[in-house]
């Protein structure tokens, strides 16, 4: 069973803690089972590649590593600051994600059932 994560792929987030504190970036992947997210340009680690058919010369490459989803906050598009998110139902039955700072709707999670 997977957990719910408050950010989605493509969201712009602010990193609250860790070695990349105060960094901003887009979410590239979400891993709900481990409650981790992969953010562009954050938590860069070195990976050593052995010479193989794919990496002819081998060498050292830098890549992003996942960080805990609790260490990031969504940057609201409307108020342009890191904020908590909430979920609620609108009058038409749509389930939406909203910014708790300014109250604006971020996106629709589920469409209303028709019929």
CORMOWO-V802769 format. One line per field, one symbol per residue. ss: DSSP state (~ for helix, > for strand, _ for the rest). phi: phi as a letter, one per 30 degrees, with the letter a starting at -180 (. if undefined). psi: psi as a letter, one per 30 degrees, with the letter a starting at -180 (. if undefined). Layout:
ss=???
phi=???
psi=???
This chain:
ss=___________>>>>________>>>>>>>>____>>>>____>>>>>>_________>>>>>>__>>~~~>>>>______>>_>>>>>_____>>>>>_____>>>>>>_____
phi=.ccdcdbbdjdcbcddbjdceidbacdcabcddchbbcceichdbcbccddbddcecikcbcbdcdbdddcbbdcdddchbdadcbbacdddjdcbcbdddcidddacdbdddcj
psi=kllkkfllkfkklkkelafhkglklkkelkieefhlljkkgkhklkkkkkkaeejefaaklklklklkffglkkjkfefhlkllllklklegfkklklkfefgkkelkeklkkk.
